[in-house]
Amino acid sequence: MKFTILTTLTTLLLADLSGVTASPVPLEQRDVFVPPVTFPKNGTVWHIKERAHVSWDTSNAPVNITNPIGLILLRKSNIGLPVILGNGFSILQGKVEVTVPWVVDGDDYQITLLGDGGNFSPFFTITGSGVSF
């Protein structure tokens, strides 16, 4: 009895699918967008706990971006840090305000702007903790 029911269900399913054909669905072409960071730049000084901004050039943005959601991370001495300055924003907005984190003083900081790809800012300074090494 179980075999008969299973055979009947299989026959019905296959009959329902007999007119279905598979054809590829064209995908929308998307481009990787790596906008250059315009701020902070060399000579910029950020002070801990203050508000600052990060900006980037969106003038050459393609129509279809692979990943339009941005993330900004902090780097020191060419090493990425697990410090998130901003996330969840549109990479097309070109500017985000951030709070400068409590970090050791240094003139070898960069931000990493992520969306489709990663792009580093020039080196800049963060000061105000009184700690350096």
QUIGI-V239917 format. One record per pair of residues at least 12 apart in sequence whose ideal C-beta (glycine too) atoms are under 7 Angstrom apart, sorted by the first residue. I is the first residue (numbers start at 1). J is the second residue. D is the distance in Angstrom with one decimal. If there is no record, write none. Layout:
# QUIGI-V239917
i=I j=J d=D
i=I j=J d=D
This chain:
# QUIGI-V239917
i=28 j=64 d=5.8
i=29 j=64 d=6.2
i=30 j=64 d=4.5
i=30 j=65 d=6.5
i=30 j=66 d=4.5
i=31 j=62 d=3.7
i=31 j=64 d=6.1
i=31 j=65 d=6.5
i=31 j=66 d=6.8
i=32 j=66 d=5.5
i=32 j=116 d=4.2
i=32 j=117 d=5.5
i=33 j=61 d=5.6
i=33 j=62 d=5.8
i=33 j=65 d=4.7
i=33 j=91 d=6.5
i=33 j=115 d=6.4
i=33 j=116 d=4.9
i=34 j=116 d=6.2
i=34 j=117 d=4.1
i=34 j=119 d=5.1
i=35 j=56 d=4.3
i=35 j=57 d=5.3
i=35 j=58 d=5.6
i=35 j=91 d=7.0
i=35 j=119 d=6.6
i=36 j=56 d=6.3
i=36 j=57 d=5.1
i=36 j=119 d=6.3
i=37 j=56 d=5.0
i=37 j=111 d=6.6
i=37 j=113 d=5.4
i=37 j=119 d=5.6
i=37 j=120 d=6.9
i=37 j=121 d=4.0
i=38 j=55 d=5.0
i=38 j=56 d=5.8
i=38 j=57 d=5.5
i=39 j=53 d=6.5
i=39 j=54 d=6.5
i=39 j=55 d=4.4
i=40 j=54 d=6.9
i=40 j=111 d=6.8
i=40 j=121 d=5.4
i=40 j=124 d=4.0
i=41 j=122 d=5.1
i=41 j=124 d=6.8
i=42 j=122 d=4.6
i=42 j=123 d=6.3
i=42 j=124 d=6.8
i=44 j=124 d=4.0
i=44 j=125 d=6.9
i=45 j=125 d=4.6
i=45 j=127 d=6.2
i=46 j=100 d=4.5
i=46 j=124 d=6.7
i=46 j=125 d=6.9
i=46 j=126 d=4.8
i=47 j=100 d=6.3
i=47 j=127 d=6.0
i=47 j=128 d=4.5
i=48 j=100 d=5.1
i=48 j=101 d=6.8
i=48 j=102 d=5.2
i=48 j=103 d=6.9
i=48 j=126 d=6.6
i=48 j=128 d=3.9
i=48 j=129 d=5.5
i=49 j=99 d=6.9
i=49 j=100 d=6.4
i=49 j=102 d=7.0
i=50 j=100 d=5.3
i=51 j=97 d=5.6
i=51 j=99 d=5.9
i=52 j=98 d=5.8
i=52 j=100 d=5.4
i=53 j=95 d=5.7
i=53 j=96 d=6.7
i=53 j=97 d=5.1
i=54 j=72 d=5.6
i=54 j=85 d=6.9
i=54 j=86 d=6.9
i=54 j=96 d=5.3
i=54 j=98 d=6.0
i=54 j=111 d=5.5
i=55 j=94 d=6.0
i=55 j=95 d=4.3
i=56 j=94 d=5.9
i=56 j=113 d=5.6
i=58 j=92 d=5.4
i=58 j=94 d=4.5
i=61 j=92 d=5.9
i=65 j=91 d=6.7
i=65 j=116 d=6.2
i=66 j=116 d=4.8
i=67 j=115 d=5.2
i=67 j=116 d=4.9
i=68 j=90 d=5.8
i=68 j=91 d=5.2
i=68 j=92 d=6.4
i=68 j=115 d=6.5
i=69 j=88 d=6.4
i=69 j=91 d=6.9
i=69 j=115 d=6.6
i=70 j=89 d=4.8
i=70 j=90 d=6.8
i=70 j=91 d=4.3
i=70 j=113 d=6.7
i=70 j=114 d=6.7
i=70 j=115 d=4.8
i=71 j=84 d=6.9
i=71 j=87 d=4.6
i=71 j=114 d=4.3
i=72 j=85 d=4.3
i=72 j=86 d=4.2
i=72 j=96 d=6.4
i=72 j=98 d=6.6
i=72 j=111 d=5.5
i=72 j=112 d=7.0
i=72 j=113 d=5.8
i=73 j=85 d=6.8
i=73 j=111 d=6.9
i=73 j=112 d=4.5
i=73 j=114 d=6.8
i=74 j=101 d=6.8
i=74 j=109 d=6.5
i=74 j=111 d=6.2
i=75 j=109 d=6.7
i=75 j=110 d=4.2
i=75 j=111 d=6.9
i=75 j=112 d=5.7
i=75 j=120 d=6.7
i=76 j=106 d=6.1
i=76 j=108 d=6.0
i=76 j=109 d=5.5
i=77 j=108 d=5.0
i=80 j=112 d=6.3
i=83 j=101 d=5.5
i=85 j=98 d=4.2
i=85 j=111 d=6.5
i=86 j=98 d=5.2
i=91 j=115 d=3.8
i=100 j=126 d=6.2
i=102 j=129 d=6.0
i=103 j=126 d=5.7
i=103 j=129 d=6.5
i=104 j=129 d=5.9
i=104 j=131 d=4.7
i=104 j=132 d=5.6
i=104 j=133 d=6.4
i=105 j=126 d=6.6
i=105 j=127 d=4.8
i=105 j=129 d=5.6
i=105 j=131 d=6.3
i=105 j=132 d=4.2
i=106 j=125 d=6.9
i=106 j=126 d=6.2
i=106 j=132 d=6.4
i=107 j=123 d=6.8
i=107 j=125 d=4.3
i=108 j=123 d=5.7
i=109 j=123 d=6.7
i=109 j=124 d=5.6
i=109 j=125 d=6.8
i=109 j=126 d=5.1
i=110 j=123 d=5.8
